C-alpha cells in the first residue's frame, strides 16, 4: 500500500526577494538529505500576492474572474488569488507541517491568518534559520505568535538576537540555511584572486529592497575605488539582485559587466564563478558562501550578524566618505588571506551541515512522511 505523501508549507517569497528563495533551496536540501518524502508548498509573502491583512479582503476568495465586468473590477478590487501558492481559504487539513523558512518576517500582519490556522488546528510548525536583526522580547510579541512558537517542534536561529528571544523555547543558533543551497562537496575550489563580484544596492529601489542614501553613496564610492584598485589585475563584475537596480548599475559602472537574473536559483552558478564576493546583500554573501566563495559583507543594518554564519568578513558602511579609503585597505588586506578563508569556509560549512542535520532529523522526520536512507540530490532543488 502506498503511503500518502505529506504536505509541507514553507513561508517564503517568490519573485520578490532572491534571498528568500536561496534560503528555501538550502532548507529543501537539508530536509531531503534525511530521505524525507513530501510535497513542498509555498505560502508566498510577495507583497503583490499577500499584502498586509490580505485575508480580510472577501474578494480574494472569488474563484472565477471571467466576464467583462469582473475583468474590469479585478485590478481595482484584487478579485481572486491566482498565484500557485497556499491560499487563506484552503482546508487546514492539507497542511501537515508549516515551516517558517529562514526569514526575519516570521511574524506580522501578512502572517496573522496563518498563525490563527496553526493555533486553531494544532498544526505543527518549525522555524528554520529565522532572524530578527534587532533585540526583541517574548513580551513584545502578540500572544498568538508567542504561543505558536512555544509549541514549535524545532527552532533554529541565524543570529544572536533571535537566539536570545527564543532560547526559552529551546532554540539553537546555527547558520542561515542558505549556506546549504549548494550541497557540501559541490563547491568551487578557489585557487587565487582572478574574478571579483561587487553586489550593487540602491537607495532608489522599492521599499524593503532599498538601502539608506548614506549607505548607497558609500558603496558607490567604494566600488569605484575597488574597480580602480583591482581592475587592472582582476576581472571585476557587478551583480544586481533586483531589476529596479539594473539601470542605475549600468549608469554608475559603465566599464563593468552588469549581471542580473530573474531566477534566484541561477545566482548560485553566478556566484560560483567568482573568487571573492563583496556587497551589502546578506544572502548574496550567503549564496557565495554556499558555493565555496568567501565574502565581505558591507553592513548597513542589524541583519549583518547573519553573515558571521557564512564566515564572511564584515565592514560597516559609513556616512563619512573619508572611510572609503580605509575600507579599500581593509578589503585588500582581507583578500591576501583568500585561500585560507576559502579553506576555512569549506570546513565550517561541512561541520554546520552535520550539526544542522543532527539537530533537525529527529525533530522533523516524524512529520515529513516516508523517510528512507539519505540519498544524493542535486545542489539546486526546484523550490
C-alpha positions in Angstrom: 0.0 0.0 0.0 1.3 3.4 -1.0 1.8 5.7 2.0 0.3 9.2 1.3 2.9 12.0 0.8 2.9 14.6 3.5 2.3 18.3 2.5 4.8 20.8 3.9 4.0 24.5 3.6 7.0 26.9 3.6 6.6 30.6 4.3 8.8 32.3 1.8 8.6 34.7 -1.2 8.7 34.0 -4.9 9.9 36.6 -7.4 10.4 39.2 -4.7 13.5 38.6 -2.6 16.1 36.3 -4.2 17.5 35.7 -0.7 14.3 34.0 0.4 14.4 31.6 -2.5 18.0 30.8 -1.9 17.3 30.1 1.8 14.5 27.7 0.8 16.8 25.8 -1.6 19.1 25.2 1.4 16.2 24.1 3.6 14.9 21.7 1.0 18.4 20.2 0.6 18.5 19.7 4.4 15.1 18.1 4.6 15.7 15.8 1.7 19.1 14.8 2.9 17.4 12.8 5.6 15.5 10.9 3.0 12.2 12.7 3.6 9.4 12.4 1.0 6.9 15.2 0.9 5.1 17.8 -1.3 6.7 21.2 -0.9 4.1 24.0 -1.0 4.8 27.7 -0.5 2.9 30.4 1.3 4.0 33.4 -0.9 4.6 36.5 1.1 5.3 38.6 -2.0 3.7 42.0 -1.3 1.7 41.8 -4.6 0.4 38.4 -3.6 -0.1 38.8 0.1 -0.4 42.4 1.2 -0.7 43.0 5.0 -4.1 41.9 6.2 -5.0 40.4 2.7 -7.0 37.7 4.4 -9.6 40.4 5.4 -10.5 41.1 1.7 -13.5 38.9 0.9 -12.9 39.4 -2.9 -9.8 37.3 -2.7 -11.9 34.2 -2.2 -13.6 34.6 -5.6 -12.5 31.7 -7.8 -14.0 32.8 -11.1 -12.9 36.1 -12.7 -14.3 35.6 -16.2 -16.6 38.1 -17.7 -16.1 41.6 -18.8 -17.4 43.3 -15.7 -15.3 41.1 -13.4 -12.3 41.7 -15.5 -12.8 45.4 -15.2 -13.1 45.2 -11.5 -10.3 42.8 -10.8 -7.4 45.3 -10.9 -9.2 47.6 -8.5 -10.7 45.1 -6.0 -8.0 42.4 -6.2 -10.5 39.8 -7.1 -9.3 36.3 -6.5 -5.9 34.7 -5.6 -4.3 33.3 -8.7 -0.8 32.6 -7.6 0.2 28.9 -7.4 0.7 29.0 -3.7 -1.1 28.4 -0.4 -4.4 30.4 -0.1 -6.0 31.6 3.1 -9.3 29.7 2.5 -7.7 26.3 1.9 -8.5 23.3 4.1 -6.0 23.3 7.0 -6.1 19.5 6.9 -4.0 19.8 3.8 -1.0 21.2 5.8 0.9 18.5 7.7 3.8 20.8 8.7 4.3 24.6 8.4 7.9 25.9 8.1 8.9 29.5 8.6 11.8 29.4 6.2 14.8 31.5 7.3 13.3 34.9 7.4 13.0 38.0 9.6 9.3 38.1 8.6 8.2 35.2 10.8 5.5 37.4 12.4 3.5 40.4 11.3 0.2 41.2 9.6 0.9 39.1 6.5 1.0 36.0 8.8 -1.9 36.8 11.1 -4.3 34.3 9.4 -1.5 31.7 9.2 -0.9 31.8 12.9 -4.6 31.6 13.6 -4.7 28.5 11.4 -1.7 26.9 13.1 -3.1 27.7 16.6 -6.7 26.7 15.9 -5.9 23.4 14.2 -2.8 22.5 16.2 -0.7 22.2 13.0 3.0 21.5 13.8 5.3 24.4 13.0 9.1 24.6 12.6 11.2 27.8 12.5 14.3 27.1 10.4 17.1 29.7 10.4 14.9 32.7 11.2 16.3 36.1 12.1 15.4 39.3 13.8 18.0 42.0 13.1 17.3 43.7 16.4 16.7 42.8 20.0 13.2 41.6 20.9 11.4 40.0 23.9 8.7 37.4 24.2 6.5 40.0 25.8 6.8 42.2 22.7 5.2 39.5 20.6 1.4 39.1 20.0 0.2 36.3 22.3 -0.7 34.1 19.4 2.8 34.5 17.8 4.4 33.5 21.1 2.0 30.7 21.7 2.6 29.0 18.4 6.4 29.5 18.7 6.3 28.0 22.2 4.9 24.8 20.7 7.2 24.6 17.7 8.8 21.3 17.0 12.1 23.0 16.1 13.6 26.5 16.2 17.0 27.4 14.7 18.1 31.0 14.9 20.5 32.6 12.4 21.6 35.5 14.7 22.2 36.2 18.3 19.1 38.4 18.6 16.8 35.6 17.6 18.6 33.1 19.8 18.2 35.3 22.8 14.5 35.7 22.0 13.7 32.0 21.6 16.1 30.3 23.9 13.3 29.8 26.4 11.7 27.6 23.7 14.7 25.5 23.1 16.1 27.3 20.1 19.6 26.6 18.8 21.8 29.1 16.9 23.1 27.8 13.6 24.0 29.5 10.3 21.3 30.6 7.9 20.3 27.5 5.8 21.1 29.5 2.6 24.6 28.1 3.4 23.3 24.8 2.1 21.7 25.9 -1.2 24.7 24.2 -2.8 25.3 20.8 -1.1 28.6 20.1 0.7 31.2 18.7 -1.7 29.9 20.6 -4.8 31.5 24.0 -4.0 34.0 25.9 -6.1 37.7 25.4 -5.3 39.2 28.9 -5.1 42.8 28.9 -6.3 43.5 32.7 -6.5 42.0 36.1 -6.9 41.1 36.4 -10.5 37.4 37.4 -10.5 35.7 39.7 -8.1 31.9 40.3 -7.7 30.5 43.6 -6.4 26.9 43.3 -5.4 25.0 46.5 -6.2 22.3 48.0 -3.9 20.5 51.3 -4.3 18.5 53.8 -2.2 16.1 54.3 -5.1 14.7 50.8 -5.3 11.4 49.5 -3.9 10.5 49.6 -0.2 12.1 46.7 1.7 14.6 46.3 -1.0 16.5 49.6 -0.9 19.2 50.7 1.4 19.8 54.1 3.0 21.1 57.1 0.9 24.2 57.2 3.1 25.0 53.5 2.6 24.3 53.8 -1.1 26.6 56.7 -1.6 29.4 55.0 0.5 29.1 51.8 -1.6 29.1 53.6 -4.9 32.4 55.4 -4.0 33.8 52.2 -2.5 33.1 50.2 -5.7 34.6 52.8 -7.9 37.7 52.7 -5.7 37.8 48.9 -5.8 37.5 48.9 -9.6 40.4 51.3 -9.8 42.4 49.2 -7.3 41.8 45.7 -8.7 40.5 46.3 -12.2 44.0 46.0 -13.9 44.8 42.6 -12.4 41.3 41.1 -11.8 38.1 40.8 -13.7 35.5 42.9 -11.7 31.8 42.5 -12.3 28.7 43.9 -10.7 25.6 41.8 -9.8 22.1 43.2 -9.1 19.5 41.2 -7.2 16.6 43.4 -8.3 15.5 44.5 -11.7 15.0 48.1 -10.4 18.7 48.4 -9.6 19.8 47.4 -13.1 19.6 50.8 -14.9 21.5 52.6 -12.1 24.2 50.0 -12.0 24.7 50.3 -15.8 25.0 54.0 -15.4 27.4 54.1 -12.5 29.7 51.3 -13.6 29.9 51.5 -17.4 33.2 49.7 -17.6 32.0 46.6 -15.9 29.8 43.7 -16.9 26.5 44.1 -15.0 24.7 40.9 -14.3 21.1 40.2 -13.2 18.8 37.1 -13.4 15.1 36.7 -12.7 15.7 33.2 -11.5 17.1 33.3 -8.0 18.5 29.7 -8.3 20.8 30.8 -11.1 22.6 33.1 -8.7 24.3 30.0 -7.2 26.1 29.3 -10.5 26.8 33.0 -11.0 28.4 33.4 -7.6 30.3 30.1 -8.0 32.1 31.8 -10.9 33.9 34.3 -8.7 36.8 34.1 -6.2 35.6 36.9 -3.9 32.2 38.5 -3.4 31.7 41.9 -1.8 28.4 43.7 -1.1 25.6 44.7 1.2 23.1 41.9 0.3 23.4 39.3 3.1 22.1 36.5 1.0 24.3 37.4 -1.9 27.2 36.7 0.6 25.3 33.6 1.7 24.8 32.3 -1.8 28.5 32.8 -2.5 29.5 31.0 0.7 27.2 28.1 -0.2 29.2 27.8 -3.5 32.5 27.9 -1.5 33.4 31.6 -2.3 34.5 33.9 0.5 32.6 37.1 1.0 32.9 40.5 2.5 29.7 42.0 3.8 29.2 45.8 3.8 26.9 46.0 6.8 24.2 48.7 6.7 21.6 47.3 9.1 21.1 44.9 12.0 21.0 41.8 9.9 24.7 41.8 9.5 25.1 39.3 12.3 23.8 36.6 9.9 26.9 37.0 7.8 29.1 35.5 10.6 27.4 32.2 9.8 28.9 32.5 6.3 32.4 33.1 7.7 32.3 36.5 6.0 34.4 39.5 6.8 32.1 42.3 7.9 32.9 46.0 7.4 30.5 48.9 8.1 29.1 51.3 5.7 29.7 54.9 6.8 28.2 58.3 6.0 31.8 59.6 6.1 33.3 59.1 2.7 36.7 59.6 4.2 36.2 56.0 5.4 36.2 54.7 1.8 39.9 54.6 1.6 40.1 52.7 4.9 37.5 50.2 3.6 39.6 49.6 0.4 42.7 49.0 2.6 40.7 46.6 4.8 39.3 44.7 1.7 42.8 44.5 0.2 44.2 43.1 3.4 41.4 40.5 3.6 42.0 39.4 0.1 45.6 38.5 0.9 44.3 35.5 3.0 41.7 34.5 0.4 42.8 30.8 0.1 42.9 30.4 3.8 39.5 31.9 4.1 38.1 29.6 1.4 39.5 26.5 3.1 38.1 27.6 6.5 34.7 28.3 4.8 34.5 24.8 3.4 35.3 23.2 6.8 32.8 25.4 8.5 30.1 24.5 6.0 30.7 20.8 6.2 30.6 21.0 10.0 27.4 23.1 10.0 25.7 20.7 7.6 26.3 17.8 10.1 25.2 19.8 13.1 22.0 21.0 11.3 21.0 17.5 10.1 21.7 16.0 13.6 19.5 18.7 15.2 16.7 18.7 12.7 16.4 15.0 11.7 14.8 13.6 14.9 12.5 16.6 15.2 11.1 16.9 11.7 11.3 13.3 10.4 8.1 12.2 12.1 6.2 14.9 10.2 7.7 14.5 6.8 6.2 11.2 5.7 8.2 8.3 4.4 11.8 8.6 5.4 14.4 6.5 3.6 18.1 6.3 3.7 19.6 9.7 2.8 20.3 9.9 -0.9 22.3 12.1 -3.2 20.4 15.1 -4.5 21.4 17.9 -6.8 22.8 21.2 -5.4 19.9 23.1 -6.8 16.5 21.8 -6.0 13.4 23.5 -7.6 11.5 25.4 -4.9 
